[in-house]
Amino acid sequence: MTSSTPYPPVNPDDPQYPASMPVPAYPAQYAAMPSPYPMLRTSGLCVAGMVVGILALIGFWIPIGDVVMGVIAIGLSWAGLQQSSRPGYSGRGMAIAGLVCGGVAMIPAIIVMIFFFTAATAVTTCGAFC
């Protein structure tokens, strides 16, 4: 066997490989080998935290809802970060992205909320305590 393939040459007249039987693509000893690494599951909390954090970034102009979304994003991402540190789970980067997006989204949301309530109280004739 001087070819570069690790498989033996197939002779069409060989009774071991009749015409109706396909030639195996790989040797039989490799057929049932397990994967060298276990499958990792992506943490759903990480994904949810990142999605809510991105939605909070987009909706920073919503006065109260964005602060609530920012808090939810930070909470989900924190829980996802804890879950992704356990064996068998992945998604640490998504959890960090959710934490950052949720935290960054809360800064303009609080500023917009202050302007919103200041403008709402200025419109009334007797202020906020009427």
TORTIZA-233802 format. One record per residue (C-alpha): residue in one letter; x, y, z negated. Coordinates in nm, 2 decimals, padded with zeros to 4 digits. Each point is the difference from the previous one (the first is absolute). Layout:
N
{type:a, u:X, v:Y, w:Z} .
...
***
This chain:
130
{type:m, u:00.00, v:00.00, w:00.00} .
{type:t, u:00.19, v:00.30, w:00.13} .
{type:s, u:-00.28, v:00.24, w:00.04} .
{type:s, u:-00.06, v:00.28, w:-00.25} .
{type:t, u:-00.34, v:-00.13, w:-00.11} .
{type:p, u:-00.01, v:-00.22, w:-00.32} .
{type:y, u:-00.26, v:-00.23, w:00.15} .
{type:p, u:00.08, v:-00.32, w:00.19} .
{type:p, u:-00.07, v:00.01, w:00.37} .
{type:v, u:-00.33, v:-00.15, w:00.11} .
{type:n, u:-00.01, v:-00.26, w:00.27} .
{type:p, u:-00.34, v:-00.01, w:00.17} .
{type:d, u:00.04, v:-00.38, w:00.05} .
{type:d, u:00.05, v:-00.06, w:-00.37} .
{type:p, u:-00.29, v:-00.20, w:-00.15} .
{type:q, u:00.04, v:00.20, w:-00.33} .
{type:y, u:-00.15, v:00.30, w:00.19} .
{type:p, u:-00.28, v:-00.11, w:00.22} .
{type:a, u:-00.15, v:00.26, w:00.24} .
{type:s, u:-00.31, v:00.06, w:-00.21} .
{type:m, u:00.20, v:00.08, w:-00.31} .
{type:p, u:00.15, v:00.35, w:-00.02} .
{type:v, u:00.36, v:00.03, w:-00.09} .
{type:p, u:00.03, v:00.15, w:-00.36} .
{type:a, u:00.13, v:00.36, w:-00.01} .
{type:y, u:00.20, v:-00.07, w:-00.31} .
{type:p, u:00.13, v:-00.31, w:-00.18} .
{type:a, u:-00.24, v:-00.18, w:-00.23} .
{type:q, u:00.21, v:00.06, w:-00.31} .
{type:y, u:-00.06, v:00.37, w:00.03} .
{type:a, u:-00.38, v:-00.03, w:00.03} .
{type:a, u:-00.10, v:00.01, w:-00.36} .
{type:m, u:00.27, v:00.23, w:-00.15} .
{type:p, u:-00.14, v:00.25, w:-00.25} .
{type:s, u:00.09, v:00.37, w:00.04} .
{type:p, u:00.31, v:00.10, w:-00.20} .
{type:y, u:-00.19, v:00.28, w:-00.18} .
{type:p, u:-00.35, v:-00.01, w:-00.16} .
{type:m, u:-00.26, v:00.22, w:00.16} .
{type:l, u:-00.05, v:00.34, w:-00.17} .
{type:r, u:-00.34, v:00.15, w:-00.05} .
{type:t, u:-00.04, v:00.37, w:00.05} .
{type:s, u:-00.16, v:00.16, w:-00.30} .
{type:g, u:-00.35, v:00.13, w:00.07} .
{type:l, u:00.05, v:00.26, w:-00.26} .
{type:c, u:00.30, v:00.14, w:00.18} .
{type:v, u:-00.20, v:00.02, w:00.33} .
{type:a, u:-00.30, v:00.17, w:-00.17} .
{type:g, u:00.22, v:00.25, w:-00.19} .
{type:m, u:00.18, v:00.10, w:00.32} .
{type:v, u:-00.33, v:00.03, w:00.20} .
{type:v, u:-00.16, v:00.21, w:-00.27} .
{type:g, u:00.32, v:00.21, w:-00.03} .
{type:i, u:00.00, v:00.07, w:00.37} .
{type:l, u:-00.37, v:00.09, w:-00.01} .
{type:a, u:00.07, v:00.24, w:-00.29} .
{type:l, u:00.27, v:00.17, w:00.21} .
{type:i, u:-00.24, v:00.05, w:00.28} .
{type:g, u:-00.28, v:00.12, w:-00.22} .
{type:f, u:00.19, v:00.25, w:-00.22} .
{type:w, u:-00.26, v:00.27, w:00.07} .
{type:i, u:-00.28, v:-00.19, w:-00.18} .
{type:p, u:-00.02, v:00.17, w:-00.34} .
{type:i, u:-00.06, v:-00.28, w:-00.25} .
{type:g, u:00.00, v:-00.31, w:00.22} .
{type:d, u:00.36, v:00.03, w:00.09} .
{type:v, u:00.12, v:00.02, w:-00.36} .
{type:v, u:-00.21, v:-00.32, w:-00.07} .
{type:m, u:00.15, v:-00.17, w:00.31} .
{type:g, u:00.35, v:00.11, w:-00.11} .
{type:v, u:-00.05, v:-00.15, w:-00.35} .
{type:i, u:-00.14, v:-00.32, w:00.15} .
{type:a, u:00.29, v:-00.03, w:00.25} .
{type:i, u:00.25, v:00.04, w:-00.28} .
{type:g, u:-00.17, v:-00.26, w:-00.22} .
{type:l, u:-00.04, v:-00.25, w:00.28} .
{type:s, u:00.36, v:00.05, w:00.12} .
{type:w, u:00.13, v:-00.03, w:-00.36} .
{type:a, u:-00.18, v:-00.33, w:-00.05} .
{type:g, u:00.11, v:-00.12, w:00.35} .
{type:l, u:00.36, v:00.09, w:-00.09} .
{type:q, u:-00.03, v:-00.21, w:-00.32} .
{type:q, u:-00.16, v:-00.29, w:00.20} .
{type:s, u:00.27, v:00.02, w:00.28} .
{type:s, u:00.27, v:-00.05, w:-00.25} .
{type:r, u:-00.13, v:-00.35, w:-00.08} .
{type:p, u:00.12, v:-00.30, w:00.19} .
{type:g, u:-00.20, v:-00.08, w:00.31} .
{type:y, u:-00.12, v:00.36, w:00.07} .
{type:s, u:00.12, v:00.26, w:00.24} .
{type:g, u:-00.10, v:00.36, w:00.07} .
{type:r, u:00.23, v:00.21, w:-00.22} .
{type:g, u:00.06, v:00.25, w:00.28} .
{type:m, u:-00.38, v:00.05, w:00.05} .
{type:a, u:-00.04, v:00.05, w:-00.37} .
{type:i, u:00.27, v:00.27, w:-00.01} .
{type:a, u:-00.16, v:00.17, w:00.31} .
{type:g, u:-00.33, v:00.00, w:-00.18} .
{type:l, u:00.15, v:00.15, w:-00.31} .
{type:v, u:00.17, v:00.28, w:00.20} .
{type:c, u:-00.30, v:00.07, w:00.21} .
{type:g, u:-00.23, v:00.01, w:-00.30} .
{type:g, u:00.23, v:00.23, w:-00.19} .
{type:v, u:00.07, v:00.23, w:00.29} .
{type:a, u:-00.37, v:00.02, w:00.09} .
{type:m, u:-00.09, v:00.11, w:-00.35} .
{type:i, u:00.21, v:00.32, w:00.01} .
{type:p, u:-00.19, v:00.18, w:00.28} .
{type:a, u:-00.32, v:-00.15, w:-00.12} .
{type:i, u:00.03, v:00.17, w:-00.34} .
{type:i, u:00.10, v:00.33, w:00.17} .
{type:v, u:-00.31, v:-00.03, w:00.23} .
{type:m, u:-00.22, v:-00.09, w:-00.29} .
{type:i, u:00.12, v:00.31, w:-00.20} .
{type:f, u:-00.07, v:00.22, w:00.30} .
{type:f, u:-00.34, v:-00.16, w:00.05} .
{type:f, u:-00.12, v:00.05, w:-00.36} .
{type:t, u:00.15, v:00.35, w:-00.02} .
{type:a, u:-00.18, v:00.10, w:00.32} .
{type:a, u:-00.32, v:-00.17, w:-00.13} .
{type:t, u:00.01, v:00.20, w:-00.32} .
{type:a, u:00.08, v:00.33, w:00.17} .
{type:v, u:-00.31, v:-00.03, w:00.22} .
{type:t, u:-00.24, v:-00.01, w:-00.29} .
{type:t, u:-00.08, v:00.34, w:-00.17} .
{type:c, u:00.06, v:-00.10, w:-00.35} .
{type:g, u:00.30, v:-00.24, w:00.04} .
{type:a, u:00.02, v:-00.37, w:-00.10} .
{type:f, u:-00.19, v:00.03, w:-00.33} .
{type:c, u:-00.33, v:00.13, w:00.12} .
***
